Amino acid sequence: MASSIKYQFELPGRYRSASLLLMLIGAVSLIVGFFLYGTVDHGTRFWATLLQNSIYFLMICNSSMFFICATTLAFGGWQTTFRRVPEAISTAVPYLGGIAFIILMVLVFGHKHIYHWTDTAAVNADEVLKGKSSFLSPTFFTIWTILIIGLWSILGYKMRRLSYDLDNDPTPSVAESRRYIFTNTVWASLFMVWFVLTVMSTAPWLWLMSIDAHWYSTMYSWYTFASTFVAGLALTTLFVVYLKNKGYLELTNEEHLHDLGKFMFAFSIFWTYLWFSQFMLIWYANIPEETNYFQQRFHGAYAPVFWLNLIINFLAPLLIFMRRSTKRNYTVVTFMAALLLFGHWLDFYQMVFPSLYPDKVRMNLFDFGVALGFLGIIMFIAGRAFVAHPLIPKNHPFLKESVIHHT
């Protein structure tokens, strides 16, 4: 490999300052928000914002490890030149998981006005909640949340460790390379199994759908997965473009950018398919217990948020990413990645708030400040990971395949 390639990332002062500034904005927003909302209406407004942001950013960081494991199981090599980017993003999972766990425990055992099934008196007086009590219970919720976040963190760490160990201990032969790839696929399979059992099923049910404990959708978890995966791809793309602009990732080119654009485009369409399928089936069946969820969002105060969500996350990628040239344009891809990251944050907002405040949109600077704080945390943690390990896995068996990759 050419000696001019910069393998080691040197953290720019502006990057560090930007991440610290964003975290400071988040901290100030948290303090101001607590005094404004923490003691009003049982603090529901305050905790709902923390719930939305902590779950959203945790799941998009975890989707970065999903991307690594999915491409590993597919024996994909095209992503190898920028593999360290999603790896670095995924290092935030234990930290964000810890934050989310604390917030969830407060909502389950302290503040009982978001998850109504935590109120024993309400459960005893409601046959629907009573029928779900074996699943929607503080004990089950706590144990399952610990397992979800814990195994995401452990299995993600193992995948990163396998990648990092190869930097100082390259495989000496083809046979050893095959053994290394096999080991990767085994651990990637374990992560994927747990990912399917959590992100594509139980985690969204427990953390988000149970806010509307009387309502349920069998497509909800897949919908949530699609939303966070698109956002995770967008976050990865933003980091890739940033590193390219700073002179790093020399082996990553417009071919790789094109594929990232195709992934964002494809899964935006997949998200829309799930959005429409869930909406259409509930609209067509017209069952009151099901339609109530969309009535709160489709009509009234949240209608602009509802339609803006669809415009940003479907129409924008459809119209802009349809052309091949736009997926190879760094400026356009950067704009779309930032837009989709915001768009799916908005999607999570309308998952949470209409159920709690159906008559009035509560979004303001407090919500944006908290979101910026979480972005600052991700930037800070990812920056440390970039510094700690080479940006290019130079000894990976599939690196050559990625270097000569053409779409």
C-alpha positions in Angstrom: 0.0 0.0 0.0 1.3 3.5 -0.8 3.3 5.1 2.0 1.5 8.4 1.5 -1.8 7.0 2.8 -2.6 8.4 6.3 -3.7 5.5 8.5 -3.7 7.4 11.8 -6.2 10.0 12.5 -5.1 13.2 14.3 -8.0 14.8 16.1 -8.4 18.4 14.9 -8.9 21.0 17.5 -12.0 22.3 15.8 -13.5 18.8 15.8 -12.9 18.4 19.6 -14.2 21.9 20.2 -17.3 21.3 18.1 -18.1 18.0 20.0 -17.6 19.7 23.4 -19.7 22.7 22.3 -22.6 20.4 21.2 -22.4 18.5 24.6 -22.4 21.8 26.4 -25.5 22.9 24.4 -27.1 19.6 25.4 -26.2 20.0 29.1 -27.5 23.6 29.2 -30.7 22.5 27.4 -31.1 19.7 29.9 -30.8 22.1 32.9 -33.0 24.8 31.4 -35.5 22.1 30.3 -35.6 20.6 33.8 -36.5 24.0 35.4 -39.1 24.7 32.7 -40.7 21.3 32.4 -39.3 19.0 35.1 -41.8 20.0 37.7 -44.7 20.8 35.4 -47.3 18.2 34.4 -45.3 15.6 36.5 -42.3 16.3 34.3 -43.7 14.4 31.4 -42.6 16.9 28.8 -39.0 16.7 30.1 -38.8 12.9 30.3 -40.5 12.4 26.9 -37.8 14.4 25.2 -35.0 12.4 26.9 -36.8 9.2 26.0 -37.1 10.1 22.3 -33.5 11.2 21.9 -31.8 8.5 24.0 -33.6 5.7 22.2 -33.2 7.2 18.7 -29.4 7.9 19.0 -28.8 4.6 20.7 -30.5 2.6 18.0 -28.8 4.5 15.1 -25.4 3.8 16.7 -26.2 0.2 17.1 -27.4 0.0 13.5 -23.8 0.8 12.5 -22.7 -2.6 14.0 -25.7 -4.1 12.2 -24.2 -2.8 8.9 -20.9 -4.3 9.7 -22.4 -7.7 10.6 -24.8 -7.8 7.7 -22.0 -7.1 5.2 -19.8 -9.6 7.0 -22.4 -12.4 6.6 -22.8 -11.4 2.9 -19.0 -11.8 2.4 -19.1 -8.2 1.2 -15.7 -6.5 0.8 -16.7 -3.1 -0.8 -17.1 -1.4 2.6 -13.7 -2.4 4.0 -11.9 0.8 3.2 -14.3 2.8 5.5 -15.2 0.0 7.9 -13.6 1.8 10.8 -16.2 4.5 10.5 -19.2 2.4 11.5 -17.0 0.6 14.0 -16.2 4.0 15.7 -19.8 5.0 15.7 -20.8 1.7 17.4 -18.4 2.3 20.3 -21.0 4.8 21.5 -23.5 2.0 22.2 -22.4 1.2 25.8 -22.4 4.9 26.7 -25.7 5.8 25.1 -27.1 2.5 26.4 -26.2 3.5 29.9 -27.9 6.8 29.5 -31.0 5.2 27.9 -31.2 2.6 30.7 -31.2 5.3 33.4 -33.9 7.2 31.7 -36.0 4.1 31.2 -35.6 3.0 34.8 -36.8 6.4 36.0 -39.8 6.1 33.8 -40.7 2.6 35.0 -40.0 3.0 38.7 -40.2 6.7 39.4 -42.1 8.8 36.8 -45.2 6.7 35.9 -47.0 9.1 33.5 -45.5 8.0 30.2 -45.8 4.2 30.5 -49.3 3.9 31.9 -48.9 0.1 32.4 -46.5 0.9 35.3 -49.4 2.2 37.4 -50.7 -0.8 39.3 -54.1 0.8 39.9 -54.6 1.6 36.2 -53.7 -2.0 35.3 -56.1 -3.5 37.8 -58.9 -1.3 36.4 -58.1 -2.1 32.7 -58.7 -5.5 31.2 -56.5 -4.8 28.2 -53.5 -3.8 30.4 -54.2 -6.6 32.7 -54.0 -9.1 29.8 -50.6 -7.7 28.8 -49.2 -7.6 32.3 -46.9 -10.6 31.9 -45.1 -8.7 29.1 -45.6 -5.1 30.2 -44.3 -5.4 33.8 -41.4 -3.5 35.5 -39.5 -6.8 36.2 -39.7 -8.1 32.6 -39.0 -4.6 31.2 -35.9 -4.2 33.4 -34.4 -7.6 32.8 -35.0 -7.5 29.1 -33.6 -3.9 28.8 -30.4 -5.0 30.6 -30.1 -8.0 28.2 -30.7 -5.9 25.1 -28.2 -3.2 25.9 -25.7 -5.5 27.5 -25.5 -8.0 24.6 -25.5 -5.2 22.0 -22.4 -3.8 23.8 -20.7 -7.1 24.3 -21.2 -8.6 20.8 -20.4 -5.2 19.2 -17.1 -5.1 21.3 -16.2 -8.6 20.1 -16.7 -7.6 16.4 -14.5 -4.5 16.8 -11.9 -6.4 18.7 -11.5 -9.0 15.9 -11.0 -6.1 13.5 -8.5 -4.2 15.7 -6.5 -7.3 16.5 -5.7 -7.8 12.9 -3.9 -4.5 12.7 -1.0 -5.8 14.7 -1.4 -9.5 14.0 -2.0 -10.1 10.3 -3.0 -13.5 9.0 0.2 -15.3 7.7 -1.5 -17.4 5.1 -4.6 -17.9 3.0 -5.8 -20.6 5.3 -5.5 -18.3 8.3 -7.4 -15.6 6.4 -10.2 -18.0 5.8 -10.2 -19.0 9.4 -10.3 -15.3 10.4 -13.3 -14.7 8.0 -15.1 -17.7 9.5 -14.6 -16.4 13.0 -16.0 -13.1 11.9 -19.1 -14.7 10.4 -19.7 -16.7 13.6 -19.7 -13.6 15.8 -21.6 -11.6 13.2 -24.2 -14.3 13.2 -24.6 -14.1 16.9 -25.0 -10.4 16.8 -27.6 -10.7 14.0 -29.6 -13.2 15.9 -29.8 -10.9 18.9 -30.4 -7.9 16.7 -33.4 -9.7 15.2 -34.8 -10.7 18.6 -34.5 -7.1 19.9 -34.5 -4.3 17.3 -36.8 -6.2 14.9 -39.2 -7.3 17.7 -39.1 -6.7 21.4 -37.0 -3.5 22.0 -39.4 -1.1 20.1 -42.4 -2.8 21.6 -41.1 -2.2 25.1 -39.5 1.2 24.8 -41.8 2.9 22.3 -45.0 1.1 21.4 -45.9 0.5 25.0 -46.4 4.3 25.4 -49.7 3.5 23.6 -50.3 0.3 25.6 -53.8 -0.3 24.1 -52.4 -0.1 20.5 -50.2 -2.5 18.7 -48.8 -3.1 15.2 -47.0 -6.2 14.1 -45.0 -4.0 11.7 -43.9 -1.5 14.3 -40.5 -3.0 15.0 -39.6 -3.4 11.4 -40.7 0.2 10.8 -38.5 1.3 13.7 -35.6 -0.7 12.4 -35.9 0.8 8.9 -36.0 4.3 10.4 -32.9 3.9 12.5 -30.9 2.0 9.8 -31.4 4.8 7.3 -30.3 7.3 10.0 -27.3 5.1 10.8 -26.3 5.0 7.2 -26.7 8.8 7.0 -24.5 9.2 10.1 -21.8 6.9 8.6 -21.9 8.9 5.4 -21.4 12.2 7.2 -18.3 10.9 8.9 -17.0 9.4 5.7 -17.3 12.7 3.9 -15.8 14.6 6.8 -12.7 12.3 6.9 -12.4 12.5 3.1 -12.4 16.3 3.3 -9.7 16.2 5.9 -7.5 14.1 3.6 -8.1 10.7 5.2 -9.7 7.5 3.7 -7.8 7.9 0.5 -8.9 4.5 -0.6 -12.5 5.4 -0.3 -13.8 7.0 -3.5 -17.0 8.0 -5.3 -17.7 4.3 -5.9 -18.1 3.7 -2.2 -20.0 7.0 -1.8 -22.3 5.8 -4.6 -23.0 2.6 -2.7 -23.8 4.4 0.5 -26.2 6.6 -1.5 -27.8 3.5 -2.9 -28.2 2.1 0.6 -29.8 5.3 1.9 -32.1 5.4 -1.2 -33.1 1.7 -1.0 -33.8 1.7 2.7 -35.7 5.0 2.5 -38.0 3.2 0.0 -38.2 0.2 2.4 -39.1 2.5 5.2 -41.8 4.0 3.1 -43.1 0.6 2.2 -43.5 -0.3 5.9 -45.0 3.2 6.6 -47.6 2.8 3.9 -48.3 -0.9 4.7 -48.9 -0.1 8.4 -51.0 2.9 7.7 -53.0 1.4 4.8 -53.9 -1.8 6.7 -55.1 0.1 9.8 -57.0 2.6 7.6 -58.7 -0.2 5.6 -59.7 -2.3 8.6 -61.0 0.8 10.4 -61.0 -0.7 13.8 -61.3 2.0 16.5 -58.6 0.6 18.7 -56.1 0.7 15.9 -57.2 3.9 14.1 -56.8 6.0 17.2 -53.0 5.9 16.8 -53.1 7.6 13.4 -56.0 9.9 14.2 -53.7 11.6 16.7 -51.0 12.1 14.0 -53.0 12.4 10.8 -55.4 15.0 12.0 -55.1 18.1 14.2 -52.0 19.6 15.6 -49.6 16.9 14.5 -50.7 16.8 10.8 -47.8 19.1 9.7 -45.3 16.9 11.4 -46.9 13.8 10.0 -46.6 15.0 6.4 -43.2 16.7 6.8 -42.0 13.3 8.1 -43.2 11.7 4.8 -41.8 14.4 2.6 -38.3 14.3 4.1 -38.0 10.6 4.5 -39.6 9.5 1.3 -40.1 12.2 -1.3 -36.7 13.9 -0.8 -34.6 10.7 -1.3 -36.9 9.5 -4.1 -36.6 12.6 -6.1 -32.9 13.4 -5.3 -31.3 10.0 -5.1 -33.1 8.6 -8.2 -30.3 9.8 -10.5 -26.9 8.1 -10.5 -25.0 11.3 -10.5 -26.5 12.7 -7.3 -25.4 9.6 -5.4 -21.8 10.3 -6.5 -21.9 14.0 -5.6 -20.3 14.7 -2.2 -22.3 17.9 -1.6 -25.7 16.3 -2.5 -25.0 13.2 -0.5 -23.9 15.2 2.5 -27.0 17.3 2.4 -29.3 14.3 2.0 -27.5 12.4 4.9 -28.0 15.4 7.2 -31.6 15.8 6.1 -32.4 12.1 6.6 -30.7 12.1 10.0 -33.1 15.0 11.0 -36.1 13.4 9.2 -35.9 10.2 11.2 -35.4 12.1 14.4 -38.7 13.8 13.5 -40.1 10.3 12.9 -39.2 9.3 16.5 -40.7 12.6 17.7 -44.1 11.7 16.2 -43.8 8.2 17.6 -43.7 9.6 21.2 -45.3 13.0 21.6 -48.8 12.7 20.0 -49.6 9.9 22.4 -48.7 12.2 25.4 -49.9 15.5 24.1 -52.5 14.9 21.3 -53.8 18.5 21.2 -50.6 20.5 20.8 -47.1 20.1 19.2 -44.6 20.7 22.0 -41.4 20.9 19.9 -39.1 23.8 20.6 -35.4 24.6 21.2 -35.3 22.3 24.2 -35.8 19.3 21.9 -33.1 20.4 19.4 -30.7 21.3 22.2 -30.9 17.8 23.7 -30.5 16.2 20.2 -27.4 18.3 19.6 -26.1 17.1 23.0 -26.4 13.5 21.9 -24.7 14.2 18.6 -21.9 15.8 20.5 -21.5 12.6 22.6 -21.4 10.5 19.5 -18.8 12.8 17.8 -16.6 12.8 20.9 -16.7 9.0 21.4 -16.2 8.3 17.7 -13.3 10.8 17.5 -11.5 8.9 20.3 -12.0 5.6 18.4 -10.6 7.2 15.2 -7.5 8.3 17.1 -7.1 4.9 18.9 -7.0 2.7 15.8 -5.9 3.0 12.1 -8.6 4.4 9.9 -8.0 1.7 7.3 -7.8 -2.0 8.3 -4.7 -2.6 6.1 -4.5 -6.3 7.0 -8.1 -7.2 6.3 -8.4 -10.1 3.7 -11.0 -8.1 1.8 -9.2 -4.8 1.6 -8.0 -5.4 -2.0 -11.6 -6.1 -3.1 -12.7 -2.8 -1.6 -9.8 -0.9 -3.3 -10.7 -2.1 -6.7 -14.4 -1.9 -6.1 -16.6 -0.5 -9.0 -20.3 -0.1 -9.0 
